[in-house]
Amino acid sequence: MRIFLIGFMGSGKTHWGKLMSQKMKLAFYDLDEEVVRSDGRPITKIFNEDGEEFFRYKEKAVLEALIADHEAVVISCGGGTPCFFKNIDLMKRSGRVIWLNTSVDALVARLLKEKQTRPLIKTISDQDLRAHIIKKLQDRRLYYEQADTMVHEETITIDSLIKTALDA
């Protein structure tokens, strides 16, 4: 079984993915970390030197390789992964897609602390972050809603998330 966790940056995909993989005894991959490993550069450097489009091509190639190499896996996808190159369709054909739907308030609180490590928001002022998140969520909602199932991240437990994955 392949499980893909999608949602906005800061929604807890890596946190919950690691817990799921441990409890379910499945391999775990953070797609962003695998892109870094594949490219040999941090994401901020990839964005600065080659731009978002290059990053998105690399992200798709790494996603395809992970799917090809693993029948049973939990993959934490980047916030934009489902929105490019029909990745959402690829994930749905290859496994179960779970959208971790996290409140704007929780995202703002988390991302304010992580801005310098997030290339897509690092230049956005603290005052403009909420509006940016709301706009991006509106743009991405169409893709996120295509998930097999949606959970409210703030209320899940590891057991309920695993049950959701198995029942999806």
Phi, psi and omega in degrees: 000130174256132178240126178248124176260124178237163179152173183294155176304138181087005184276357176097015183300315181291316179304304183291325179298317178297316179296316179299313184297321179295312184290326182268356181058047177243156174294151178233138174223134170265117186301319178300316180295325179289327175295317178299314180298317182293319185273332182084009179227150174297155181302319180301322179290319177302312180298314183294322186270325186235350176088169183294322183300315177300315179302315182295322175296316179297316180301315179297316180298318180292319177301312179300320180294318179298318179296316181295326186270347188223121175277329182232112188196154169247126181238123173271114184269155174295158182302327181265353185310311184292347189270356186235145171053032180057031178301325181298321178294317178301313180296317181295323177290334189260347183181206180254133182250125180242125178268117173274100183271112186245141183296153178301319180301315180294319179297315179300312182300316181290315187285335175301326181281341188245010188306319185292341180260004183241102186299331182283346180234358189297334181264001180274133181294155178303323182291330183266355186298315181302311181298322178297314180298315180300315180296313181296320177299319177298317180295324186267345184306319180305322180280314181300322182293347178279356177302157177295328179204159180234139174232148174277113189302323185291342185249001184277158168240166180297321180294318179292326179292318178295317178299318178299317180296319182287331182270348187299000000 
